[in-house]
Amino acid sequence: MVRRVLGKLRKPWIVVVVLGATLMSVQSVMAHPSGTWHFTNVRRVVNHHSNTLRVRGRVQLNRPGTHTAVLDDEAWAYSSCTGCQSLAVALQVNFVSPKAASNDLFTTTAVAENYKCTGCTTVAVAMQYDVISNDWRHVPDTVSDLVHTMNRELDRLSDDPDDFTLNQAIARIQAVIAQFQSLPTPPTSGAAPHAAAPHAAAPTAPPLRVEWSTATDYTTPGAPASPSE
């Protein structure tokens, strides 16, 4: 698996390396005419196989730096089967300059849905680790190591789901979350970040924000009959 730390954004189109369970994909990040950069990390899992656990995850590392940015992290999990379990994990790690942080928009979305699902448990978790630092070009080894740790966990859970229960899979993800939460907050300067729009969450210490969603009902209100993965 390729692991790469991004440098400062310099061109109208750049490539962001996205790291995820059984998935190595490349996303294009577009600079709008307004000069705002958009980073979107989305991971979906769909389970139609009864009595199985399915796990999918993705990790994205960004360094928008002094550019004004929209940073969106989304996890979507969907089950339609009998006795199945699903887990979607999305982690976005962002290094932002204090000069841009007050104008940036940070959002996390976690959605878990069941459709005609008997005895199912469906879980989605979306996480953003947002570091506001003058030294935003530098990714500390402690952060880089945890990104790799999360990738290893996601790879193993995705490749060998029969070796785990859903609770065990969640516990392994929570263990990495706890390590992120224990990291020291880098020193910052400049104006304190604030929400740029309704429902936007600006990063504060500690810089990790986590959103969970769980579905255990037969059919989640509004759940589609045929979602795309």
N, C-alpha and C positions, 0 to 999 in steps of 0.2 A: 504494500500500500504506500502511495506517495504521501508524504507529509511536507508541507511547505508553509513558511511564514511570509505573508505578503508585505511588500514594501509600500512606500507612499504612492498614492494614486496619481498618475501623471497624464493619462490619455483619456479621450472621450469614451472609449470602450476599454475595459480592462477585464482580465480573467481572474476569477476567484476560485481557488481550489477548495472543494467541499469534501470533507472527510466523513464517511458514514459506513454503517454496518453493511457489508457485502456490496457497497456502492462507492464508486469513485466517479464523481461527476464534475463537470465544469459548468459554472454559471457565468453569464455575462452580466456585468453591472454597468448600468447606463447612467451617464451624466446628463440630466435634463438641461434645456437651454437656460434655466434659472441658476444653474451651477450646483444643484442639489444632487448628491449621489444616492443611489438606491441599492441597498443590500437586502436581499430576501433569502431566508433559509427556511425551507418548508420540507417536512417529512411526513409522509402518509403511510399507513398500513391498513390493508383490507384483508379480512379473514372470512372465508366462506367454507372452511374445512372444520367439520365437527370434531370436538375432543382434541384440539390442537392448540398450541401456543405459538403465536407469530409475533416477532419483534422486529422493528425497523427503526433505525436511528441515523441522524446526520449531525455532523459538527462543522461549523463554519467559523473561520478565523479572519477577521477584517481589521484593517488599519486605515480608516478614513482620515485620521489625523485632523488637519485644519479644515478639511472640506465639510461643508454642511451636508448632513446625511440623514436619510430615512433608513432605520435599521429595524427590520421586521423578522421575527422568529415565530414559526408556527409548527405545531404538532397536531396531526389529525389521525384518529384511530376509529376504525369501523369494523363491526362484526355482524354477520348474518349467518347463523349456524346453530348447532346445538352443543352446549358444553364447551365452547371454545373460549380462548382468551387472547387478547391483543394488547400490544404496548407500542406506542409511537413516542420517540424521543427526539427533540430538536434542541441543540445547544449552539448558541451564537456567542462568540467571544469578540469583543470590540474594543479597540484602543483608540481613544479620541483625545484630541487636544482640548484644554480648557477654553481656548478661544472659540471653538466651534460647538462645545457641548450645550450651551444655552439655547442654540438654534436647532439642535438635532432632535429627531423624533424617534423614540425608542418604544417598540410595541412587542408584546408577547401574546400568543393566542394558543390555547390548548382546547381541543374539541374531541370528545369521545361519544360515539353514537352506536346504538344497536338497532337492527331492523329485523323484526320477526326472529328474535334470538332467544332461545330457551336456555337458561342456566349459563349465561355468558357474562364475562367481566371484561370491560374494555377501558383502557387507560391511556391518556395522552399527557405528556409533560413537556412544556416549553420553557427554556431557560436562556437568560441573557447574562453574561458576565461582562459588564461594561466598566472599563478602566479609564478614568479621566486623568490624564497625566501629561505634563510637559515633555516627558520622555516617551511619547507614544510610539516612536519608531522601534523601541526596544521591547521585546516580549521576554519577560523573565523566564528563566529555566523552570521555575516552579509552576508557572502557568502552562508553558509548553508541555511539561511532563504530564500535567493533569489532562490536557487535551488528548494526548496520546493514550492515557489511561482510560478515558471515556471511550475512545475509539476501540480499544482492545475489548472492553466490556461489551460494547454494542456488537462488534464482530462476533464474539463468542456467543452471545445470546441469539443473534440472528442465524448463525451457522448451525448451532446445536441446541435448538429450543427444547428438544425432548429431554435434555439433561436438567431442565429447570422447571419449577412451577412459576406462575406469575408473581407470587409473593417473593420468591427468591430473586427473580429478575429485577423487581422493583427495589429490593434491598441492595442489590449490587449497584444500581444507579444512584440510590440515596447515599451510599457510601462515598461515591465520587463527589456528589453534591456537597456532602459534609466537608470534604477536603477543600473544595473551592471556597466554602464559607469560612474556613479556618485561615485562608491566605490573608496576609496583612494588606490593608488598603494603601496603594501607592500615594505619595504626596501629590497634591494638586495645587493649582493657582488659578487666578482669574475668577470670574463671576461663578456663583454656584449654578449648576444646571437646573433647568426647570422644564416642566412639560410644555411642549410646543403646540399641542392640540388636545382636544378632549380625548380621554381614554389613553393618552400617552403617559408612559411612566419614565420619568427621568432617573438616571442612576444615582443612587446615594450609597453611602457606606453602610453595610458591606455591599460591594458592587454586584453581587449575584442576586438575580430575581427569578423566582420559579413560579410557574402556574401549572396546576394540576387539573385534570378533568377525568371523571370516572362515570361509566354507564353500566348499570346492572339490570335495567328494566328490559322488558320484552321488546318494546320499540320506543326509542327515544323520540319525543315529539319533534317533528320536522326532519327526521332522518330520511335520506333518499333511499329508494329501492336499489339503485345501481350506481354507486359512487365510482369515481375514477381514482386510481392509485398513483 
